[in-house]
């Protein structure tokens, strides 16, 4: 018997979770330009009266804001992939640096553990399989975690039922 992967099997669930960012790169450029302009206008009178070191502090504020946005966008490159078929759940975590780790599970043995806070909703989601735990969707907010947990639980239930061969 040849153990070959199924290539034409359609997924029950294929999801990529990415961190939410409220500003896209174009909006950040506009914000940085506006911050620089305001900083230049406000620091000009200090320069003209001879208090030139203050100009450096205004420039430092702009530089630190720029570095914070760069770090934010670098962290946003991280993501998690979920690919579920009737025979396998593939969970892949890719770091902001591009390092990829993959785990494969039999859907019959995977369970979702959800830790809820009474006021704030889901605080942690984990995949449980054979006594091991993998925390997932760390960067999602409570509402998105609840929605993802429901979607994944329904998809896992469908995988456990097995394929339907009748039309």
Secondary structure as GFF3:
##gff-version 3
##sequence-region A 1 167
A	DSSP	beta_strand	13	18	.	.	.	ID=ss1
A	DSSP	alpha_helix	25	48	.	.	.	ID=ss2
A	DSSP	alpha_helix	53	75	.	.	.	ID=ss3
A	DSSP	beta_strand	79	84	.	.	.	ID=ss4
A	DSSP	beta_strand	89	94	.	.	.	ID=ss5
A	DSSP	beta_strand	100	105	.	.	.	ID=ss6
A	DSSP	three_ten_helix	107	109	.	.	.	ID=ss7
A	DSSP	beta_strand	110	117	.	.	.	ID=ss8
A	DSSP	beta_strand	121	129	.	.	.	ID=ss9
A	DSSP	beta_strand	132	136	.	.	.	ID=ss10
A	DSSP	alpha_helix	142	161	.	.	.	ID=ss11
###
